[in-house]
Amino acid sequence: SSGINAEYGIPALSLAIETMKKNEVSRFLASYHYCYGEMGVPPRIPKKARVLIEVEVVRYIDENEVVEYDDMAPEDRRDLPTSAILKLVSILREKGNEEFKKNKVIPAYNSFLKGTKIIEGHSTKDEVDENQLNLEKIKLLLNLGQCRLNTNHTHDARRFIGEAIELMNKVPDPLHEKIGKGHFLLHKSYMKEKKLDEAKRCLEQAVRHLPHNETIRDAFAKLDIAKKKEADSEKKSMQLMGQKMGWKE
């Protein structure tokens, strides 16, 4: 295997892609053994149907370098240059992004976490290299936070996002967009727990960094609705309690 993650439904397509390069366009005539079998898929695909496949490889993720890294001795990993570490992390982040798009949140989380661990296991005294590593780690931490939000692990989500925001404050140039995104994700974690005051404080921080962001403005409107519902619910609860206790308004 070339390391290409092929989940294409029929073996012929998987085998075809394994022989191709990026940006290549090819046609393959595949026998029924590698497609839909003797029975086909009636009524659309007849028995023993050969299939003409046309494929263009627009992009793919080659994980061979990650596999090689896993097989290295610890001392060999420590000797890798920062450029090699950044390439490994980029591969894992891209893999995680693809998995997340397919709603494979746990595999995505594991890819992002592995990239973070690789960065943490690498040391450098060069400030430029350290800054590049921190920028990559910020992306991974925000992605980890999003994954934990999607699986309702809100405490973990805030831990990752908080670490990302802390790192953002250490890099030379302000990352207003990512800081805003971090606070917005924190807001979402508190909304899941119905902690509306904390959610509002996070939104206020987010809008400071992204003042024209429509998603954040919509979130304020949704928060106002949630707070109104909460107030109405509390009022009804108090009224019911009063009725039980014989209170008069």
C-alpha positions in Angstrom: 0.0 0.0 0.0 1.2 3.5 -0.8 -0.4 4.9 2.3 -3.4 6.3 0.5 -6.5 5.8 2.6 -8.9 4.3 0.0 -12.5 3.8 1.0 -14.1 3.7 -2.5 -16.8 1.1 -2.4 -15.4 -1.3 -5.1 -11.9 -2.9 -5.0 -11.2 -1.8 -8.6 -11.3 1.8 -7.8 -9.1 1.4 -4.7 -6.5 -0.6 -6.7 -6.6 1.9 -9.6 -5.9 4.9 -7.3 -3.0 3.1 -5.7 -1.2 3.2 -9.1 -1.7 6.9 -9.8 0.0 10.2 -9.0 -1.4 13.5 -8.0 -3.1 15.4 -10.9 -3.1 12.3 -13.1 -6.2 11.4 -15.1 -6.7 7.7 -16.1 -9.2 5.2 -17.4 -9.5 1.6 -16.2 -11.6 -1.2 -17.5 -12.2 -3.5 -14.6 -13.6 -7.0 -14.6 -16.6 -7.9 -12.6 -14.4 -9.8 -10.0 -13.1 -6.3 -8.8 -16.4 -4.5 -9.1 -20.0 -5.8 -8.4 -19.4 -9.5 -8.7 -21.3 -12.2 -10.6 -24.7 -11.0 -9.5 -24.2 -7.3 -10.2 -26.7 -4.9 -8.6 -30.0 -5.4 -10.4 -31.7 -3.7 -12.0 -29.1 -1.0 -12.5 -26.0 -3.1 -12.9 -26.2 -6.4 -14.9 -24.5 -9.7 -13.9 -20.8 -10.0 -14.5 -20.6 -6.4 -15.6 -17.3 -4.9 -16.6 -16.9 -1.3 -15.4 -15.1 1.6 -17.2 -13.7 3.9 -14.5 -12.3 7.3 -15.1 -10.4 8.8 -12.2 -8.6 12.1 -11.5 -6.5 12.3 -8.4 -6.9 15.9 -7.3 -5.2 15.4 -3.9 -4.3 12.7 -1.4 -2.6 12.3 1.9 0.6 10.2 1.9 1.2 8.9 5.4 4.4 7.0 4.7 6.6 9.6 6.5 4.4 9.3 9.6 4.8 5.5 9.5 8.6 6.0 9.2 8.5 8.4 12.2 6.6 5.8 14.3 9.3 3.2 13.5 12.2 5.5 14.5 14.1 5.1 17.8 13.5 8.0 20.2 17.1 9.4 19.7 16.5 9.5 15.9 13.3 11.4 16.4 15.1 14.0 18.5 17.6 14.5 15.7 15.0 15.4 13.1 15.0 19.0 11.9 12.1 21.3 12.6 11.2 21.3 8.9 10.6 17.5 9.0 8.5 17.8 12.1 6.4 20.5 10.5 5.8 18.3 7.5 4.7 15.4 9.7 2.3 17.6 11.6 0.9 19.0 8.4 0.2 15.5 7.1 -1.6 14.6 10.4 -3.6 17.8 10.5 -4.7 17.3 6.9 -5.7 13.7 7.6 -7.6 14.8 10.7 -9.4 17.5 8.7 -10.5 14.9 6.1 -11.7 12.5 8.8 -13.6 15.3 10.5 -15.4 16.2 7.2 -16.5 12.6 7.0 -17.9 12.8 10.5 -15.2 10.5 11.8 -14.6 12.6 14.9 -12.7 10.1 17.0 -10.1 9.2 14.3 -9.8 13.0 13.6 -9.2 13.6 17.3 -6.5 10.9 17.3 -4.8 12.5 14.3 -4.8 16.0 15.8 -3.6 14.6 19.1 -0.7 12.7 17.5 0.4 15.9 15.7 0.4 17.8 19.0 2.4 15.1 20.8 5.0 15.1 18.0 5.4 18.9 18.4 5.7 18.5 22.2 8.4 15.9 21.8 10.5 18.2 19.6 12.8 20.8 21.1 14.5 23.7 19.4 16.4 26.8 20.5 15.7 28.7 17.3 13.0 31.3 17.8 11.7 31.2 14.2 11.3 27.4 14.4 9.6 27.7 17.8 7.2 30.2 16.4 6.3 27.9 13.5 5.8 25.0 15.8 3.5 27.1 18.0 1.5 28.2 15.1 0.9 24.6 14.0 0.1 23.6 17.6 -2.5 26.3 17.9 -4.3 24.9 14.8 -4.2 21.4 16.3 -5.4 22.5 19.7 -8.4 24.4 18.2 -9.2 21.3 16.1 -9.0 19.1 19.2 -11.3 21.5 21.0 -13.8 21.3 18.2 -13.7 17.4 18.2 -14.3 17.3 21.9 -17.2 19.7 21.5 -18.7 17.4 18.9 -18.6 14.5 21.4 -19.9 16.7 24.2 -16.7 16.5 26.2 -17.0 20.2 27.1 -14.4 20.3 29.9 -11.8 18.8 27.6 -12.8 21.1 24.8 -12.2 24.2 27.1 -8.8 22.8 28.2 -7.6 22.5 24.6 -9.0 25.8 23.5 -7.7 27.6 26.6 -4.2 26.2 25.8 -4.5 27.4 22.2 -5.5 31.0 23.3 -2.6 31.1 25.8 -0.2 30.1 23.0 -1.7 32.8 20.7 -0.7 35.4 23.1 2.9 34.3 22.9 3.4 34.4 19.1 4.9 37.7 17.7 1.9 38.7 15.5 -1.6 38.9 17.0 -3.8 36.2 15.7 -7.1 38.0 16.0 -9.1 35.6 13.8 -8.0 32.5 15.7 -8.3 34.2 19.1 -11.9 35.1 18.1 -12.5 31.6 17.0 -11.2 30.2 20.2 -13.5 32.4 22.3 -16.4 31.5 20.1 -15.7 27.8 20.6 -15.6 28.4 24.4 -19.0 30.1 24.1 -20.3 26.9 22.3 -19.0 24.7 25.1 -20.8 26.8 27.8 -24.0 26.8 25.7 -24.0 23.0 25.7 -24.0 23.2 29.5 -26.6 26.0 29.5 -24.2 28.2 31.3 -25.4 31.3 29.6 -23.5 34.0 31.5 -20.2 32.3 30.8 -21.2 31.9 27.2 -22.0 35.6 26.9 -18.6 36.6 28.3 -16.9 34.4 25.8 -18.9 35.9 22.9 -18.0 39.4 24.1 -14.3 38.4 23.9 -14.9 36.8 20.4 -16.5 39.9 19.0 -13.6 42.1 20.2 -11.4 40.2 17.8 -13.9 39.6 15.1 -16.2 42.6 15.2 -17.8 42.0 11.8 -18.3 38.3 12.0 -22.0 37.4 11.2 -21.8 34.0 12.9 -20.9 35.7 16.2 -23.6 38.3 15.8 -26.2 35.5 15.2 -24.9 33.7 18.3 -25.7 36.9 20.4 -29.3 36.8 19.1 -29.6 33.0 19.9 -28.1 33.7 23.4 -30.7 36.4 24.0 -33.5 34.0 23.1 -32.0 31.3 25.4 -31.7 33.8 28.3 -35.3 34.9 27.8 -36.5 31.3 27.9 -34.4 30.7 31.0 -36.0 33.7 32.7 -39.5 32.6 31.7 -38.8 29.1 33.0 -37.6 30.5 36.3 -40.7 32.7 36.6 -43.0 29.8 36.0 -41.1 27.7 38.5 -41.5 30.4 41.1 -45.2 30.8 40.4 -45.8 27.0 40.8 -43.8 27.0 44.0 -45.9 30.0 45.2 -49.1 28.1 44.4 -48.0 25.1 46.3 -47.0 27.2 49.3 -50.2 29.2 49.2 -48.5 32.5 48.3 -50.4 35.3 46.7 -49.0 37.7 44.2 
